[in-house]
Amino acid sequence: MNCLKKLLTESRASNGSVIVGVLAALVFIAIVVSSMVKNTGAQSANSVGHASALTMYGTARSGIVATEGFFLNGGAVGAEFLDAVDKSGTTGGPESFLFNGANGRQPIAAGRFFSSRLKYYQNKLDATQPHINAGFEIGVGKNASGKEMKKAWAFYRLENLTADSFAGYAPKNLFYSEAQVMADAGMDVGGGAATFKDAVIFNGNNIDLLFDGSVYFHDKVTVPSGIKKFQFDSTVFFNGAADIQSEVAFKKWAFFTTTASINKGMFEDKVYFGGLADFLNGPVTFKGAAGFAGNIRTNLTVNTEKNVYINGNFDYNGKFDGAAGVDDTIYRTSNFTAINRYQNFSDSINTGATPINILQKLNINTAGMTINERKDPELDITKIPAAIRNKYTHNDIGGHNGAANQLSMNKLKQLYQTADPSDLYMGYLVISVKGDLNTNHLTVNDVFDGKVIFIIENGGKLASNGSFYNGGPNSSTLIYVNAGSGQLDQFGTEGDFRGLIYIDKNNTANNSFNFTKQTSGRKIYGAIHNFSSKQLIWNAGHQVPLVSCPEAVSAFGSLVKDPPVGGIVGGSGSGSGISLIDGKGYVKPVPLGYYFY
């Protein structure tokens, strides 16, 4: 038994009494009507034929009720049926039958059989049409096979559905900022990329800066001394100057376009320095090949274990120390006059006045390492219909302890559960924050497991002071800081956050984060994207792990300003097909018309 048949069997088993009861009633009506026709005394063939037609008409009506009952009583089974048909690419296969027996039609009474089959199917699920148009062909006869004595069409708009295939959104970056980032807190970006367009200043002391995915710094990076652990587990590209006063470890290749000042460093893969390389207190070790297009300023003995390529010279009294017993060569041009500044290399090659093509020698693949290629797609919050955007405001969820500006978890949960589906956006409750909404009283025990979009409008403020609700495992939250003076103030949480924090490019406020209250082991599952040109403040506290969570952000692809045709928006990812909105309720069949023939 395939998965679909199993689902249908389970659905019939749990809901069969409801559907069969209705069918029996309809069949009984059809029998009574046909008997009345037969007992008028007109025993002509026409009378018999008319009675039979009425009986078959009643059976067809029963098939329509059964079709509607399948969706109304089947929970998620209805969505799974539609998903199976959608994936098959045709409405002509066996998976398109809702009801048919082993030999054909389904029996409901002696001499009365029917089948129901999805024959017309229009899947255009998107933000403006969150439904499927469908037509079911009902066939009836006196036995399981053979000639159909009557047919009917039943047309529906099937609601309460969503499709990740249109809404798939996989961010290129877990953290993206177009504005300067002032960071007193640590940063832990796990399993995804980070891109910084403007300058980055890490001011924290005794904190960790950890990056699992590729990192791109478009402008200057400043890292003071006192950082506890600073590590790049993947590739990193410095388009601007780098001033790193703490010890740093590079697990994959590193690329410095211009001046790089490094106090202590371990380079485990290839590295390229396009400008001045300034090594301070050391030690500095290169386990992979190293290339220097400019001068080297240091008094240190720099340890190397692979080839070294130098187009510049030593400014101070430092030197390179190759690894004994390793096949390593130092390549230098006539610019390199400090011939006594290297030792223990297996060979030394002077290329003369011809500059070494260092990038070719290192063979570092920097494809995709430009700010335009790293940029995440912008969102357009106006894609949410105005009627939905303006339906609920922060006043509808305020009132904690009698304070109108304090978020009430009870009101939020109640509104989410009772809101009419037509007032939701793809299953998301949309809250327009037009004034102050405070969440500073929430703790890790305040859990919300639903889907909500907060739009912080001009003049609005979401004041967190390091506290927000704890996002449950099925939750998804979009905090959209809209154009104007709307502000996200000291956002943080003691628990988990699942979703996307997005700051519009026309926002004029200084938005800030604060993770001093976050309890150990809690994370941000999703992404933070700042398109504003105003400074982003990453405030005091321990580093907060920011990890990938596709299911928490996938639906936001419907808000992308200029989406590509088909496929997933942003980075890599995949949709999971047709499902119930929020996984709740059932497929709602709204009748559009019936046709009997």
Summary of the structure (lengths in Angstrom):
residues: 597
radius of gyration: 33.2
end to end distance: 33.9
largest distance: 124.4
contacts: 2092
relative contact order: 0.12
helix: 22%
strand: 37%
